Amino acid sequence: MSLPRGALQGVLFDAAVARLGPDRVICDRRMVGHEDHAGGVAVRLVDAAGQAHEATADMLIAADGIHSGARARLFPDEGPPVYGGRILWRATTVAMPFLTGASMIMAGHQDQKFVAYPISPPAADGRQRINWIAELRIAESLKREDWNRAGDPADFLPRFADWRFDWLDVPGLIAGAEAIYEFPLVDRDPLPRWSHGRMTLLGDAAHAMYPIGSNGASQAILDARALVRALAAHPDPVDALAAYEAERLPATAAIVRANRGNGPEQCMQMAQERAPNGFARIEDVFAPGELEAIAARYKVLTGLKLKPEAAA
């Protein structure tokens, strides 16, 4: 069973408020600049009403997402995120469970794909909330990415109209959605550096990547863990941030590049290319151990599994 991202964010928010105090968690301000000074960093902020504010701290961790203002100020010529040639439509639907009731399914290939998995246990009526993503290759996206843009099922449902299996009715799941949102597949090129004195980047601000292998949020969590280790090991914040960057920048840059090649989902494209008319036996498409090797390499790359020599 997967956890809704909003639920996880709510738990983290409540924990931060409980530990830091409600006056230390401020949600209506946008950073517009920062400067290092003796012994710390000064941050300039603007609130929703346009009022200017300033805060000082020992260091600045900019985790402000794929449209990071901090990153844009450090690399002003970078431009917008890079479009990957595909559109994702995301939604949730309350429906009867499929397969085990805790299964995640991925069907299709890089030009047409459907992903679904439950994010709640069954309710009294037996139904559960199912998160799903429909993906199609669209050569050009004329719209800038906007995480609140409503999606129109007419743009993609016809391509999935016959995707009815005895264990899942894909068009029925799409039709039952409460709301659908449209997401262009975008990422950013890896940066040469994240840390500048007493500030650094974290999460999508540092390494926005395709949502493949569930690594968008996962790598941000690994960033935070590495940052805590570096701060514990280095009394000087500048040295700590440099150590954090040295550990995480090469690792995440490799994942950005791997996800552009479909990461572990490359096996779906391989199956499409090797057996475009379908197959009855997986053994007729993949050599023994080939799928396991693809998964293992990606797990090592993303830090979910130790390299063989490290585990020995």
C-alpha positions as CSV (number, residue, x, y, z in Angstrom):
1,M,0.0,0.0,0.0
2,S,1.4,3.4,-1.0
3,L,1.1,6.6,1.1
4,P,-0.5,9.7,-0.4
5,R,2.2,12.4,-0.7
6,G,-0.1,14.9,1.0
7,A,-0.5,12.7,4.0
8,L,3.3,12.4,4.4
9,Q,3.7,16.1,4.0
10,G,1.1,16.7,6.6
11,V,2.9,14.5,9.1
12,L,6.2,16.2,8.4
13,F,4.6,19.6,8.7
14,D,3.0,18.7,12.1
15,A,6.3,17.3,13.4
16,A,8.1,20.5,12.3
17,V,5.6,22.7,14.1
18,A,5.7,20.5,17.2
19,R,9.5,20.6,17.4
20,L,10.2,24.2,16.3
21,G,7.1,26.0,17.4
22,P,4.3,27.5,15.2
23,D,6.1,30.8,15.0
24,R,9.1,29.1,13.2
25,V,7.1,27.7,10.3
26,I,6.1,30.4,7.9
27,C,4.3,29.5,4.7
28,D,3.4,32.7,2.9
29,R,6.8,34.1,1.9
30,R,8.9,33.9,-1.2
31,M,12.7,34.3,-1.2
32,V,14.0,37.0,-3.5
33,G,17.6,37.1,-2.5
34,H,20.3,36.2,0.0
35,E,23.8,37.2,1.0
36,D,26.5,35.6,3.1
37,H,27.7,37.7,6.0
38,A,30.1,37.1,8.9
39,G,29.0,34.0,10.6
40,G,25.7,33.4,8.7
41,V,23.4,34.3,5.8
42,A,20.8,36.9,5.4
43,V,17.7,36.1,3.4
44,R,15.3,38.6,1.8
45,L,11.7,37.5,1.6
46,V,8.4,38.9,0.2
47,D,5.0,37.8,1.6
48,A,1.7,37.4,-0.3
49,A,0.9,41.0,0.2
50,G,4.2,42.2,-1.3
51,Q,5.6,43.2,2.1
52,A,9.4,42.7,2.4
53,H,11.0,40.7,5.3
54,E,14.5,39.6,6.2
55,A,15.7,36.6,8.2
56,T,19.1,35.5,9.3
57,A,20.5,32.0,9.9
58,D,23.6,29.9,10.1
59,M,22.9,28.6,6.6
60,L,20.2,28.5,3.8
61,I,18.8,25.2,2.4
62,A,16.8,26.1,-0.7
63,A,14.3,23.3,-1.3
64,D,11.9,25.3,-3.4
65,G,11.2,22.9,-6.2
66,I,11.6,22.6,-9.9
67,H,10.9,26.4,-10.3
68,S,13.4,27.2,-7.6
69,G,14.0,31.0,-7.3
70,A,17.3,30.3,-5.5
71,R,18.5,28.2,-8.4
72,A,17.4,30.8,-10.9
73,R,19.4,33.4,-9.2
74,L,22.5,31.2,-9.1
75,F,22.1,30.2,-12.8
76,P,20.1,33.0,-14.4
77,D,20.7,31.7,-18.0
78,E,19.4,28.2,-17.4
79,G,15.9,28.8,-18.7
80,P,12.7,26.7,-18.1
81,P,12.6,23.0,-17.4
82,V,13.4,20.6,-20.3
83,Y,10.3,19.0,-21.9
84,G,10.7,15.3,-22.3
85,G,8.2,14.7,-25.1
86,R,5.4,13.2,-23.0
87,I,2.3,14.3,-21.1
88,L,1.1,12.7,-17.9
89,W,-2.5,12.9,-16.7
90,R,-2.8,12.2,-13.0
91,A,-5.9,11.6,-10.9
92,T,-7.4,9.4,-8.1
93,T,-10.5,7.3,-8.4
94,V,-12.5,5.5,-5.7
95,A,-13.1,2.1,-7.1
96,M,-13.0,-1.6,-6.2
97,P,-9.5,-3.0,-5.6
98,F,-7.7,-4.8,-8.4
99,L,-5.4,-7.9,-8.0
100,T,-4.3,-8.1,-4.4
101,G,-5.7,-4.8,-3.4
102,A,-2.2,-3.6,-2.7
103,S,-0.7,-4.1,-6.1
104,M,1.0,-1.5,-8.4
105,I,0.6,-2.1,-12.1
106,M,2.5,-0.5,-15.0
107,A,1.2,-1.3,-18.6
108,G,2.4,-0.2,-22.0
109,H,5.7,1.4,-23.1
110,Q,7.3,4.9,-23.3
111,D,4.8,6.2,-25.9
112,Q,1.7,5.0,-24.1
113,K,1.6,3.9,-20.5
114,F,-0.8,3.5,-17.7
115,V,0.2,3.2,-14.0
116,A,-2.1,2.5,-11.1
117,Y,-1.8,1.8,-7.4
118,P,-4.0,2.1,-4.3
119,I,-3.3,4.9,-1.7
120,S,-5.9,3.9,0.9
121,P,-7.2,0.6,2.4
122,P,-10.7,-0.5,1.3
123,A,-13.6,1.4,3.0
124,A,-16.8,-0.1,4.4
125,D,-18.2,-0.4,0.9
126,G,-15.2,-2.4,-0.3
127,R,-13.8,0.4,-2.5
128,Q,-10.5,2.1,-2.1
129,R,-8.8,5.2,-3.5
130,I,-6.6,4.4,-6.5
131,N,-4.0,6.8,-7.8
132,W,-3.4,6.5,-11.6
133,I,-1.3,8.1,-14.3
134,A,-2.0,8.0,-18.0
135,E,1.0,8.9,-20.2
136,L,1.2,9.6,-24.0
137,R,4.0,10.8,-26.2
138,I,3.2,14.3,-27.4
139,A,5.9,15.7,-29.6
140,E,5.5,19.3,-28.5
141,S,4.0,20.9,-25.4
142,L,2.9,24.5,-26.0
143,K,1.9,25.0,-22.4
144,R,4.3,25.7,-19.5
145,E,4.2,23.2,-16.7
146,D,1.6,24.0,-14.1
147,W,0.9,21.6,-11.3
148,N,-2.7,22.9,-11.0
149,R,-3.8,22.7,-14.7
150,A,-7.0,20.6,-15.1
151,G,-6.7,17.8,-17.6
152,D,-9.4,17.0,-20.2
153,P,-10.0,13.2,-20.6
154,A,-10.9,13.8,-24.2
155,D,-7.2,14.4,-24.8
156,F,-6.2,10.9,-23.8
157,L,-9.1,8.6,-22.9
158,P,-9.7,7.5,-26.6
159,R,-6.1,6.0,-26.6
160,F,-7.0,3.8,-23.6
161,A,-10.6,3.0,-24.6
162,D,-9.9,-0.7,-25.2
163,W,-7.6,-1.2,-22.2
164,R,-10.1,-3.4,-20.3
165,F,-8.6,-6.4,-18.5
166,D,-10.4,-9.0,-16.5
167,W,-8.7,-7.5,-13.4
168,L,-8.8,-3.8,-14.2
169,D,-11.1,-1.5,-16.3
170,V,-8.7,1.3,-17.3
171,P,-11.3,3.5,-19.1
172,G,-13.7,3.0,-16.2
173,L,-11.0,4.1,-13.8
174,I,-10.4,7.2,-15.9
175,A,-14.1,8.0,-16.2
176,G,-14.6,7.7,-12.5
177,A,-11.9,10.3,-11.5
178,E,-13.0,13.2,-9.3
179,A,-10.5,15.6,-11.0
180,I,-7.7,15.1,-13.5
181,Y,-4.5,17.2,-13.8
182,E,-2.1,17.5,-16.7
183,F,1.6,17.3,-16.2
184,P,4.2,17.7,-19.0
185,L,7.2,15.4,-18.4
186,V,10.0,17.8,-17.5
187,D,13.3,17.8,-15.7
188,R,16.4,19.9,-15.5
189,D,20.0,19.3,-16.6
190,P,22.4,18.4,-13.8
191,L,24.2,21.4,-12.3
192,P,28.0,21.8,-11.9
193,R,27.5,22.8,-8.3
194,W,24.7,23.3,-5.6
195,S,26.5,24.9,-2.7
196,H,27.6,28.6,-2.7
197,G,29.1,29.5,0.7
198,R,26.5,29.0,3.3
199,M,23.6,28.1,1.0
200,T,22.8,24.9,-1.0
201,L,20.0,23.3,-3.0
202,L,18.0,20.2,-2.0
203,G,15.4,18.1,-3.7
204,D,13.9,19.2,-7.0
205,A,15.6,22.6,-6.7
206,A,18.9,20.7,-7.0
207,H,18.0,17.7,-9.3
208,A,14.5,17.8,-10.8
209,M,14.0,14.5,-12.6
210,Y,11.4,12.5,-14.4
211,P,9.0,10.7,-12.0
212,I,10.4,7.3,-12.9
213,G,11.2,4.7,-10.2
214,S,9.5,6.8,-7.6
215,N,12.7,8.8,-7.1
216,G,11.5,12.4,-7.2
217,A,10.6,12.5,-3.6
218,S,12.8,9.6,-2.5
219,Q,16.0,11.3,-3.6
220,A,15.0,14.5,-1.7
221,I,14.7,12.4,1.5
222,L,18.1,10.9,0.8
223,D,19.4,14.5,0.3
224,A,18.1,15.4,3.8
225,R,19.7,12.4,5.4
226,A,23.1,13.1,3.7
227,L,22.9,16.8,4.8
228,V,22.3,15.8,8.4
229,R,25.3,13.5,8.3
230,A,27.5,16.2,6.8
231,L,26.4,18.7,9.4
232,A,27.2,16.3,12.2
233,A,30.6,15.5,10.8
234,H,31.7,19.1,10.0
235,P,31.5,21.9,12.5
236,D,32.0,24.6,9.8
237,P,28.7,24.9,7.8
238,V,30.6,25.8,4.6
239,D,32.6,22.5,4.9
240,A,29.4,20.6,5.7
241,L,27.5,21.9,2.6
242,A,30.5,21.1,0.4
243,A,30.6,17.5,1.8
244,Y,26.9,17.1,1.3
245,E,27.2,18.3,-2.3
246,A,30.2,16.0,-3.0
247,E,28.1,13.0,-1.9
248,R,24.7,13.8,-3.5
249,L,25.4,15.8,-6.7
250,P,27.1,13.0,-8.7
251,A,24.6,10.4,-7.4
252,T,21.5,12.4,-8.4
253,A,23.0,13.6,-11.7
254,A,23.4,9.9,-12.7
255,I,19.7,9.3,-11.8
256,V,18.5,12.3,-13.9
257,R,20.4,10.8,-16.9
258,A,19.1,7.2,-16.2
259,N,15.5,8.4,-15.9
260,R,15.8,10.0,-19.3
261,G,16.5,6.5,-20.6
262,N,13.4,5.2,-18.7
263,G,15.3,3.9,-15.7
264,P,14.0,0.5,-14.6
265,E,11.0,1.0,-16.9
266,Q,13.3,0.4,-19.9
267,C,12.1,-3.2,-19.7
268,M,8.7,-2.1,-20.9
269,Q,10.1,-0.4,-24.0
270,M,12.3,-3.5,-24.6
271,A,9.3,-5.7,-24.5
272,Q,7.5,-3.4,-27.0
273,E,10.4,-3.4,-29.4
274,R,11.1,-7.2,-29.1
275,A,7.4,-8.3,-29.2
276,P,5.3,-5.5,-30.7
277,N,2.4,-7.9,-31.3
278,G,2.4,-9.3,-27.8
279,F,3.7,-12.5,-26.2
280,A,2.5,-15.4,-24.1
281,R,5.6,-16.2,-22.2
282,I,8.0,-13.7,-20.6
283,E,10.8,-16.2,-21.3
284,D,10.3,-15.6,-25.0
285,V,11.2,-11.9,-24.6
286,F,13.8,-11.7,-21.9
287,A,16.8,-13.9,-21.2
288,P,17.0,-15.6,-17.8
289,G,18.0,-13.0,-15.2
290,E,17.8,-10.0,-17.6
291,L,14.9,-8.3,-15.8
292,E,16.4,-8.9,-12.4
293,A,19.7,-7.4,-13.6
294,I,17.9,-4.2,-14.8
295,A,16.1,-3.8,-11.5
296,A,19.3,-4.5,-9.5
297,R,21.4,-1.9,-11.4
298,Y,18.8,0.8,-10.8
299,K,18.5,0.0,-7.1
300,V,22.3,0.4,-6.8
301,L,22.2,3.6,-8.8
302,T,19.4,5.1,-6.6
303,G,20.9,4.0,-3.3
304,L,18.2,1.5,-2.6
305,K,20.7,-1.3,-2.7
306,L,24.4,-1.5,-1.9
307,K,26.9,-2.2,-4.6
308,P,28.1,-5.9,-4.4
309,E,31.6,-5.0,-3.2
310,A,30.1,-2.7,-0.5
311,A,27.8,-5.4,0.7
312,A,30.5,-8.1,0.9
